[in-house]
Amino acid sequence: MVLPIVYAPSVNLGISKALIVNLAEMNYESHLDNEPLELNFIFVNSGNIPFKSRGRLDIFDGTRKIFTGWSEETILRTGQIRRIPIYWFPYSTEGKFRGVLKIYYGTEVMEGGEFEFEVVNTEIPEKIINITKLRTYDNEMVLTLSSHKHLEDVIIIPVDYPPGWFFEQKGIGKLNGSKKIELIYEPSFWEPGNEIKFQVVTKDGKYYGEKTFKIEKEGILSRFIYYSSKRIERFFKNL
């Protein structure tokens, strides 16, 4: 379903600078059978200030919020248009649900709108995606995945994480064998025993894996090696 939207808030930043955005479109499937919900919204930078943006999707079962997901961060320069996806996979869940979209851009928040959809699950996905290791650094996590089949259109969806924390979803494209994936997160308050669950699923919903980890930050030496290697990698990329 496609919802055309005409909404353009403006934030003035002086005489010549203005943060102006348009939410041009929001589309999704209103009836899901086994596959993940994919909400796509079209966001436009109509002003003259570049900014970073990401979407937040809340899913409600009646009045009870059952999921919060965050899209990958996107940079919109002046005049640019971006299609930003957010996902939810209702594994072993059926019924009618309500989605609420919010869009964060710069230091502002836009209410993107609400929508309703229905989920039925006539088949169970094949659990062939293995999530073998999680390493936690200051604001990044490295997740190791593997599959004995060649898979296309694979997405990672963090779920069941501590309230107040932020975890980025990620589409990783192909998965064939083992693969390490970096995910952005922002912690709130560290407590012993904090956990996070990851769902990894193909867009058609046929192949799936999940695993829960304790969130334990790597030691000082491990973090030093990780960030040093990233700086070296960026240096050679910029040569």
Backbone as a ProteinNet text record, in pm:
[ID]
protein_1_A
[PRIMARY]
MVLPIVYAPSVNLGISKALIVNLAEMNYESHLDNEPLELNFIFVNSGNIPFKSRGRLDIFDGTRKIFTGWSEETILRTGQIRRIPIYWFPYSTEGKFRGVLKIYYGTEVMEGGEFEFEVVNTEIPEKIINITKLRTYDNEMVLTLSSHKHLEDVIIIPVDYPPGWFFEQKGIGKLNGSKKIELIYEPSFWEPGNEIKFQVVTKDGKYYGEKTFKIEKEGILSRFIYYSSKRIERFFKNL
[TERTIARY]
84.6	0	88.6	51.2	128.1	44.9	100.7	33.7	106.1	48.5	110.2	95.1	200.2	201.4	252.6	183.4	231.3	250.8	375.6	405.7	545.3	556.8	687	712.5	757.1	793.8	919	929.6	1045.1	1100.3	1231.7	1299.2	1397	1370.9	1457	1580.5	1695.8	1822.5	1893.5	1831.8	1888	1819.4	1871.6	1806.5	1821.8	1940.1	1965.6	1964.6	1955.6	1961.2	1826	1781.4	1654.5	1660.3	1612.1	1602.8	1460.5	1443.4	1310.8	1309.6	1210.5	1202.9	1062.4	1053.8	925.8	922.6	816.1	789.6	697.5	753.1	679.5	590.2	631.9	556.6	593	497.1	520.3	449.9	523.2	458.1	492.8	399.9	411.1	306.4	319.7	219.3	121.1	-7.8	-108.1	-145.9	-101.5	-128	1.9	52.3	179.7	156.1	220.4	213.9	356.9	405.1	537.8	652.3	641.4	755.4	760.2	876.6	887.5	806.7	761.8	707.7	823.4	809.5	908	836.3	864.6	809.1	913.9	878.4	967.6	907.1	988.8	940.7	1039.7	984.3	1063.2	1078.5	1203.3	1233.1	1312.1	1275.2	1334.3	1392.9	1516.3	1577.2	1549.2	1448.2	1408.7	1475.5	1553.2	1618.4	1759.8	1839.4	1976.9	2079.4	2040.9	2130.7	2134	2249.9	2256.6	2233.9	2180.7	2156.1	2157.9	2169.9	2158.4	2015.9	1967.9	1830.1	1819.1	1722.8	1687.4	1541.5	1481	1342.4	1329.6	1219.4	1184.3	1045.3	1032.9	905.2	862.5	745.5	685.6	568.2	560.4	450.9	366.3	234.1	140.6	45.3	22.4	-83.6	-192	-295.1	-390.5	-323.5	-322.1	-255.1	-116	-75.9	52.7	161.8	267.2	379.7	463.7	485.4	557.1	691.6	720.3	846.2	881.4	1010.7	1065.1	1187.2	1187.3	1300	1352.3	1483.6	1550.3	1617	1597.4	1660.1	1808.4	1878.2	2015.1	2014.1	2121.6	2133	2164.3	2101.3	2119.8	2154.5	2249.6	2283	2206.9	2134.5	2064.5	2126.9	2187.3	2241.2	2130.8	2158.9	2057.8	1996.8	1864.6	1793	1788.1	1850.4	1854	1725.2	1696.5	1580.9	1633.1	1580.9	1624.5	1504	1515	1418.9	1480.3	1412.6	1465.6	1374.3	1426.1	1343.6	1360.4	1253.4	1256.5	1179.1	1224.7	1167.3	1117	1020.4	977.2	941.7	991.8	959.7	874.5	745.8	655.1	666	778.5	799.9	700.6	626.8	526.9	421.2	392.4	294.7	193.7	67	-38.7	-134.9	-211.9	-313.2	-308.2	-381.1	-384.2	-302.2	-221.8	-128.2	-132.8	-76.9	-68.2	76.9	120	255	254.5	354.3	369	511	522.3	652.2	688.3	812.5	870.7	1002.9	1034	1156.3	1240.9	1363.9	1458.7	1553.8	1564.6	1652.9	1715.9	1849	1916.7	1885.4	1834.2	1788.7	1636.5	1569	1423.3	1361.3	1231.2	1155.2	1025.3	994.5	870.3	781.6	653.2	556	524.4	560.8	544.7	408.1	331.7	198.6	180.5	56.3	20.7	-37.1	-30.1	-88.2	-124	-214.1	-256.3	-227.6	-201.6	-173	-207.2	-212.9	-249.7	-140.4	-116.7	-13.1	-75	-45	-76.1	52.5	67	186	143	142.4	100.3	216.7	338.7	456.9	555.7	641.3	746.3	877.5	951.9	1078.9	1180.6	1269.2	1374	1487.3	1519.9	1623.1	1760.7	1820.3	1952.4	2056.7	2015.8	2110.1	2162.7	2292.8	2356.1	2416.9	2391.8	2451	2548.9	2676.6	2774.6	2849.2	2862	2945.6	2901.2	2910.3	2885.1	2999.6	3057.9	3159	3104.8	3112.9	3054.2	3163.8	3163.6	3258.9	3183.1	3244	3184.2	3048.9	3042.2	2917.1	2890.5	2961.3	2944.3	2945.3	2870.6	2874.3	2914	2988.7	3026.7	2962	2874.6	2797.9	2851.7	2876.8	2924.3	2809.8	2781.2	2672.6	2729.1	2653.2	2693	2570	2582.9	2477	2540.4	2490.4	2544.3	2479.2	2372.5	2309	2346.5	2342.8	2362.8	2230.5	2228.6	2105.7	2115	2001.7	1992.1	1903.1	1923.7	1836.3	1819.6	1930.8	1930.2	1926.6	1845.4	1835.5	1855.1	1916.2	1938.9	1847.4	1770.1	1674.7	1701.5	1757.6	1772.9	1636.1	1611	1485.3	1517.3	1421.2	1431.3	1561	1589.8	1708.7	1668	1762.1	1726.2	1649.9	1545.3	1471.1	1563.4	1541.8	1623.6	1748.4	1781.8	1895.8	1849.4	1944.5	1915.7	2003.7	1943.1	2017	1971.3	2066.8	2039	2014.5	1908.2	1887.9	1985.1	1998.2	2089	2052.4	2048	2038.1	2178	2208.5	2346.6	2356.4	2245	2250.8	2268	2380.8	2403.6	2471.4	2440.7	2508.7	2538.5	2666.3	2710.1	2835.4	2822	2933.2	2929.2	3046.1	3054.9	3074.4	3019	3026.8	3020.6	3106.6	3104.2	3035.9	2944.1	2864.3	2877.3	2901.2	2907	2770.4	2725	2598.5	2622.5	2554.1	2564.5	2464.6	2507.9	2415.7	2454.6	2358.9	2384.8	2328.2	2414.4	2366.2	2309.7	2228.5	2179.9	2251.5	2202.9	2264.5	2307.1	2434.7	2486.7	2449.6	2392.6	2361.9	2409	2454.6	2491.6	2370.6	2394.2	2286.5	2203.5	2235.6	2164.5	2178.6	2068.7	2068.5	2010.1	2040.6	1982	1958.9	1849.9	1818.1	1825.7	1887	1895	1811	1731.9	1667	1741.3	1770.5	1830.3	1740.5	1689.7	1587.6	1603.1	1565.7	1560.5	1429.5	1428.8	1311.2	1187.7	1207.5	1091.6	1042.9	1113.6	1071.9	1096.9	1171.4	1190.8	1302.3	1402.5	1518.6	1540.5	1578.4	1573	1676.1	1713.3	1794.4	1775.9	1794.2	1784.6	1875.9	1919.1	2001.2	2002.6	2004.4	2011.8	2151.6	2207.2	2340.6	2333.5	2421.7	2447.5	2533	2501.4	2576.7	2694.4	2811.7	2933.4	3039.4	3079.2	3174.5	3312.4	3378.4	3513.8	3610.5	3720.6	3820.4	3895.5	3975.8	4046.7	4137.2	4212.5	4304.7	4229.5	4122.6	4043.3	3982.4	3931.6	3873.9	3981.5	4101.7	4211.6	4249.5	4261.2	4296.6	4188.6	4062.7	3950.7	3949.3	3953.7	3945.5	4074.3	4188.1	4312	4305.8	4254.9	4243.4	4145.9	4038.7	3943.7	4007.7	4089.3	4157.7	4256.3	4327.7	4421.7	4346.5	4233.7	4153.2	4103.2	4054	4006.7	4120.9	4240.1	4355.7	4386.7	4392.1	4426.1	4313.3	4189.2	4078.1	4084.1	4136.7	4140.7	4265.1	4356.5	4476.7	4442.7
-117.9	0	123.4	222.6	346.3	459.8	533.5	648.6	775.1	853.5	980.7	1079	1151.9	1241.5	1377.7	1481.1	1617	1680.5	1687.4	1738.9	1797.7	1926.4	1991.6	2087.9	2037.3	2128.1	2207.2	2325.6	2411.8	2461.5	2453.1	2505.8	2612.2	2738.7	2847.5	2857.8	2867	2879.6	3005.9	3121.4	3246.4	3291	3398.1	3456.3	3368	3314.1	3244.2	3092.7	3040.3	2896.4	2845.1	2734.8	2676.4	2525.6	2456.1	2311	2276.1	2238.2	2210.6	2068.8	1990.9	1851.9	1820.4	1718.1	1667	1516.4	1465.2	1322	1297.8	1249.1	1243.5	1121.3	1009.8	886.2	785	699	588.5	466.5	356.2	238.8	111.8	16.8	-108.5	-205.2	-332.4	-433.3	-444.2	-433.3	-436.6	-578.5	-679.5	-819.7	-897.4	-952.3	-1023.7	-1171.6	-1255.3	-1400.3	-1452.4	-1469.4	-1523.9	-1424.6	-1324.6	-1236.8	-1120.4	-1056.3	-938.9	-820.8	-736.7	-607.6	-519.9	-460.1	-362.7	-230.7	-134.8	-1	86.8	143.9	235.8	375.6	474	611.4	694	786.6	873.5	1008.1	1045.5	1166.2	1261.7	1389.8	1489.8	1604	1641.1	1759.9	1878	1956.9	2070.5	2200.3	2195.9	2317	2330.7	2409.6	2434	2391.7	2296.5	2245.1	2092.8	2031.9	1885.3	1835.4	1715.8	1660.2	1507.7	1447.6	1303.3	1269	1155	1117.9	967.5	926.6	785.9	776.8	662.4	640.9	550.2	567	480.1	423.1	293	225.4	157.9	195.2	129.2	44.7	-80	-170.5	-192.9	-180.8	-197.7	-312.9	-392.9	-494.1	-440.3	-380	-304.4	-179.5	-165.5	-49.8	-84.4	-209.2	-255.2	-246.8	-172.9	-164.3	-290.6	-357.8	-485.1	-478.8	-367.8	-360.7	-216.1	-185.4	-59.1	-89.4	-40.1	-61.2	70	74	193.7	160.6	247.6	228	261.6	231.1	278.9	430.6	493.9	638.9	675.8	783.6	830.8	979.2	1019.3	1160.9	1216.1	1325.7	1394.1	1531.4	1549	1679.6	1763.2	1888.9	1979.7	1925.3	1914.8	1869.6	1719.4	1643.5	1498.6	1432.2	1316.8	1234	1096.3	1040.4	908.7	820.3	695.2	593.1	519.7	522.1	463.5	349.5	226.2	113.6	83.5	34.2	-20.2	-151.8	-248.8	-383.2	-428.4	-518.8	-595.2	-735.4	-836.8	-974.9	-1038.4	-1061.1	-1118.2	-1270	-1319.4	-1463.8	-1527.8	-1628.6	-1700.6	-1606.8	-1499	-1400.6	-1373.4	-1372.6	-1343	-1240.9	-1177.1	-1083.8	-951.7	-855.5	-721.2	-627.7	-545.6	-460.8	-317.8	-228.3	-87.1	-42.5	26.8	80.6	231.7	286.1	431	468.6	560.9	604.5	741.3	753.7	882.9	896.6	1018.3	1042.9	1145.2	1107.4	1193.5	1254.1	1386.5	1453	1574.1	1584.2	1688.5	1670	1775	1764.9	1766.6	1746.4	1753.6	1614.4	1606.4	1482.4	1513	1433.3	1446.5	1325	1349.8	1241.3	1196.8	1073.2	1027.1	972.2	932.1	879.3	738.2	690.4	557.5	474.5	342	251.9	120.6	45	-83.8	-193.6	-313.4	-426.3	-556	-664.1	-794.8	-896.3	-987.8	-1089.5	-1228	-1315.2	-1457.6	-1534.6	-1648.9	-1731.5	-1873.1	-1903	-2035.5	-2132.8	-2081.8	-2167.3	-2120.5	-2211.9	-2179.3	-2162.6	-2052.7	-2034.9	-2140.7	-2170.6	-2269.2	-2202.6	-2257.7	-2197.8	-2248.2	-2178.8	-2218.8	-2109.1	-1993.3	-1883.6	-1892.6	-1906.8	-1918.8	-1785	-1746.1	-1625.3	-1673.4	-1668.3	-1741.6	-1657.8	-1527.6	-1448.3	-1302.7	-1238.1	-1095.2	-1031.5	-926.7	-847	-705.4	-651.3	-521.8	-420.6	-311.1	-202.5	-78.8	38.1	156.1	192	203.2	236.3	146.8	36.4	-58.3	-200.3	-285.2	-428.4	-500	-608.4	-689.9	-826.7	-858.6	-982.4	-1076.8	-1200.8	-1300.8	-1393.8	-1402.5	-1484.9	-1591.1	-1698.9	-1800	-1873.4	-1926.2	-2006.5	-2102.1	-2225.9	-2321.5	-2305.4	-2222.3	-2191.4	-2050.5	-2029.1	-1893.9	-1819.2	-1713.8	-1639.3	-1498	-1446.1	-1309.8	-1226.2	-1095.7	-1000	-1034	-1041.5	-1075	-946.2	-945.8	-829.1	-871.6	-781.7	-803.7	-709.7	-766	-687.6	-708.9	-610.6	-622.2	-612	-700.2	-698.2	-727.1	-699.8	-735.1	-684.4	-556.7	-497.4	-404	-356.4	-275.9	-148.8	-115.7	8.7	129.7	223.8	344.5	331.8	208.7	187.9	198.7	222.4	234.9	137.7	58.5	-36	-21.3	-12.2	6.5	-127.1	-132.6	-246.6	-237	-347.1	-341.5	-446.4	-403.1	-496.1	-530.4	-660.1	-699.9	-764.4	-770.4	-828.5	-978.7	-1027.6	-1171.4	-1228.6	-1356.2	-1430.9	-1569.5	-1600.2	-1730.6	-1769.2	-1861.4	-1892.1	-1801.1	-1754.7	-1672.7	-1525.2	-1436.3	-1294	-1215.4	-1113	-1024.9	-893.9	-849.6	-731.1	-633.8	-506.1	-402.2	-335.1	-318.5	-253.1	-137.2	-25.5	91.5	78.7	116.5	122	237.5	280.3	383.8	335	310.2	260.9	373.4	335.4	429.8	403.3	309.3	278.3	132.1	108.8	-27.9	-95.1	-213.9	-295.3	-437.8	-507.5	-648.5	-729.4	-816.3	-902.4	-846.2	-724.7	-672.6	-768	-787.8	-881	-816.3	-875.9	-836.5	-961.4	-959.1	-1068.5	-1016.7	-1094.8	-1060.5	-1158.2	-1103.7	-1182.5	-1156.4	-1261.9	-1249	-1326.6	-1259.7	-1320.6	-1269.7	-1352	-1306.7	-1231.7	-1142.3	-1058.7	-1139.3	-1257.9	-1340.5	-1424	-1417.7	-1488.1	-1637.2	-1688.2	-1833.4	-1885.6	-1800.5	-1845.9	-1751.3	-1810.6	-1734.4	-1786.7	-1700.1	-1738.2	-1635.5	-1676.7	-1583.1	-1629.1	-1533.6	-1568	-1451.5	-1485.6	-1386.7	-1387.7	-1267.8	-1252.6	-1164.3	-1188.5	-1090.9	-979	-856.3	-741.8	-716.3	-755.4	-740.1	-670.8	-551.7	-473.7	-539.8	-535.1	-588.5	-513.1	-577.7	-515.7	-402.9	-331.4	-213.7	-250.3	-357.7	-396.3	-432.7	-509	-548.7	-426.8	-330.7	-209.5	-127	-119.6	-44.4	-104.4	-235.9	-303	-280.6	-290.6	-274.4	-134.4	-32.3	104.3	145.4	91.6	119.5	61.4	-59.8	-122.3	-45.9	9.1	88	217.1	281.9	404.5	375.5	264.8	226.6	197.4	127.9	96	222.5	320.2	446	522.9	517.6	587.9	537.4	405.8	350.5	369.4	374.6	400.4	541.3	634.6	775	811.4	715.8	744.3	765.3
0	0	0	-79	-88.7	-32.7	60.5	118.7	74.8	-18.7	-54.5	60.6	86.7	202.3	158.8	201.5	177.7	314.4	356.5	490.1	486.3	514.4	500	614.6	728.9	837.7	803.6	858.1	832.5	964.6	979.2	1097.5	1050.3	1082.6	1037.8	1125.6	1062.4	1133.8	1086.7	1113.3	1066.1	938.3	878.2	761.6	639	615.5	489.8	502.6	624.5	643.4	691.4	633.2	675.2	660.3	762.7	761.1	719.2	592.3	536.3	481.2	521.1	476.8	427.5	342.9	295.3	310	369	366.3	248.6	137.9	12.7	1.5	63	42	149.8	182.4	274.4	217	195.4	136.8	212.4	209.1	283.2	228.9	265.1	231.5	347.7	318.3	424.5	465.6	388.9	422.5	406.9	516.6	516.1	541.3	461	478.9	488.8	609.5	640.2	627.3	541.3	516	615.1	628.1	715.4	661.4	753.3	714.1	668.7	551.4	503	480.4	565.8	551	484.3	370.8	300.2	303.5	337.5	327.4	245.6	169.9	82.4	151.8	179.4	255.5	167.4	170.5	81.1	163.6	132.6	191.8	99.5	134.1	50.4	92.4	199.5	247.6	194.6	263.3	219	323.8	408.9	511.8	503.9	488	492.2	634.6	646.5	779.2	773.7	891.7	905.5	947.4	898.4	927.3	947.1	1028.1	1040.4	1084.1	1056.1	1092.9	1213.7	1284.3	1397.2	1371.7	1386.3	1365.9	1495.7	1545.7	1661.6	1614.4	1662.7	1628.8	1753.7	1736.5	1847.2	1819.3	1922.7	1923.1	2015.2	1956.7	2036.5	2089.9	2221	2282.3	2334.1	2319.2	2373.8	2267.7	2299.5	2205.7	2216.9	2103.4	2104.7	2032.4	1966.1	1891	1863	1871.3	1822.4	1737.3	1614.8	1524.7	1470.3	1447	1395	1262	1164.7	1034.1	1039.9	932.1	917.9	901.4	945.3	931.7	787.4	740.7	604	605.5	522.5	506.6	386.8	407.4	298.8	278.5	163.3	127.9	63.3	40.1	-13.4	-142.6	-144.4	-263	-282.1	-195.6	-213.9	-166.2	-228	-194.8	-156.1	-49.2	-4.6	26.9	-14.4	27.5	145.3	257.9	381.1	425.5	435.7	480.2	629.5	690.3	826.3	824.7	906.7	901.7	1038.8	1031.9	1149.3	1102.2	1172.6	1135.3	1244.5	1216.1	1315.9	1321.4	1368.8	1375.4	1473	1424.7	1505.7	1563.3	1491.9	1538.9	1428.8	1464.1	1368	1428.2	1339.3	1385.6	1311.7	1365.5	1309	1398.5	1333.7	1407	1353.1	1431.1	1393.1	1399	1294.8	1290.3	1301.4	1369.5	1384.8	1343.9	1249.6	1199.1	1254.9	1301.7	1336.9	1262.6	1221.5	1146.4	1222	1248.2	1318.9	1215.3	1215	1118.8	1187.5	1177.1	1252.8	1400.6	1462.8	1602.2	1611.5	1499.1	1493.6	1480.7	1512	1498.1	1424.5	1323	1248.6	1273.9	1296.5	1304.5	1162.2	1129	991.6	958.1	1058.7	1032.8	1086	1079.4	1127.4	1013.4	1029.5	929.9	998.1	936.2	990	888.8	939.2	851.2	923.5	845.8	899.8	869	962.5	948.2	960.2	863.9	874.6	846.3	908.9	889	853.5	725	679.4	671.9	678.2	675.6	782.3	824	920	844.3	866.4	794.2	833.7	741.1	765.6	843.8	959.5	1045.1	1003.5	907.9	858.8	877.4	930.2	952.3	1095.2	1107.7	1238.6	1279.8	1402.9	1460.4	1565.9	1534.9	1615.1	1717.4	1694	1785.4	1784.5	1900.5	1913.3	1990.5	1931.7	2001.4	2016.5	2137	2168.2	2198.3	2121.1	2141.4	2191.1	2185.9	2248.7	2187.7	2055.3	1986.9	1867	1860	1750.6	1804.6	1736.9	1763.6	1635.6	1649	1534.2	1551.3	1457.8	1462	1355.3	1391.8	1296.6	1259.5	1128.5	1075.8	984	965.4	867.8	816.7	695.4	634.4	534.4	528.8	431.8	295.2	288.1	160.6	117.5	-13.3	-65.8	-53.9	26.8	53.5	-2.3	-45.8	-97.9	-5.7	-9.6	60.3	207.9	277.9	420.1	503.1	606.8	694.3	840.1	917.9	1060.5	1138.2	1230.5	1308.3	1457.3	1526.8	1672.4	1741.1	1835.7	1911.4	2058.3	2144.2	2286.6	2349.9	2330.8	2391.3	2505.2	2586.5	2703.8	2665.9	2740.3	2713.8	2720.9	2629	2625.3	2540.8	2499.4	2411	2266.1	2178	2035.1	1957.9	1869	1785.2	1640.7	1550.9	1409.3	1339.9	1257.6	1169	1052.1	978.8	864.7	760.8	635.1	523.7	476.3	466.2	433.2	295.3	221.9	87.8	91.4	39.2	26.4	150.5	177.2	282.3	228.6	219.7	168.9	246.7	340	429.2	550.2	594.7	715.6	679.3	762.2	734.2	864.9	877.7	993.8	956.4	1042.2	1015.1	1131.4	1099.4	1202	1215.2	1339.1	1368.7	1465.4	1440.2	1526.7	1641.8	1761.4	1874.7	1965.9	2047	2147.2	2279.8	2378.1	2507.1	2592.7	2687.2	2786.7	2918.3	2995.3	3124.3	3124.7	3151.9	3154.5	3286.3	3275.1	3391.7	3367.3	3469.7	3452	3405.7	3310.4	3263.7	3150.9	3101	2984.6	2866.7	2794	2681.8	2557.4	2443.5	2316.3	2232.4	2159.4	2068.3	1925.1	1837.1	1695.6	1614.2	1523.4	1419.3	1288.6	1214.9	1082.2	986.9	884.8	799.8	657.2	561	422.2	399.5	302.2	278.7	240.6	182.6	149.2	267	379.8	499.7	499.4	401.6	390.8	481.3	508.9	586.2	703.8	817	941.8	1041.5	1133.4	1248.4	1358.3	1481.4	1593	1705.7	1785.4	1901.2	1999	2127.4	2233.8	2294.8	2314.5	2372.6	2496.5	2591.1	2695.6	2636.8	2673.5	2622.5	2715.5	2670.9	2750.1	2665.1	2707.6	2628.5	2629.7	2514.4	2502	2594.3	2628.7	2714.1	2645.1	2721.2	2669.5	2552.5	2562.7	2456.4	2329.4	2343	2226.8	2158.7	2238.1	2179.6	2110.5	2169.6	2108.5	1973.2	1966.3	1841	1735.7	1777	1683.3	1622.2	1706	1653.9	1581.8	1621.4	1548.5	1408	1395.6	1263.5	1175.1	1233.8	1155.2	1105.9	1190.1	1147.3	1034.5	1044.2	938	808.7	821.1	702.8	635.2	714	656.5	591	651.1	595	454.5	436.8	306	204.9	252.2	160.3	104.6	185.1	143.6	62.8	43.7	-34.9	-182.1
[MASK]
+++++++++++++++++++++++++++++++++++++++++++++++++++++++++++++++++++++++++++++++++++++++++++++++++++++++++++++++++++++++++++++++++++++++++++++++++++++++++++++++++++++++++++++++++++++++++++++++++++++++++++++++++++++++++++++++++++++++++++++++

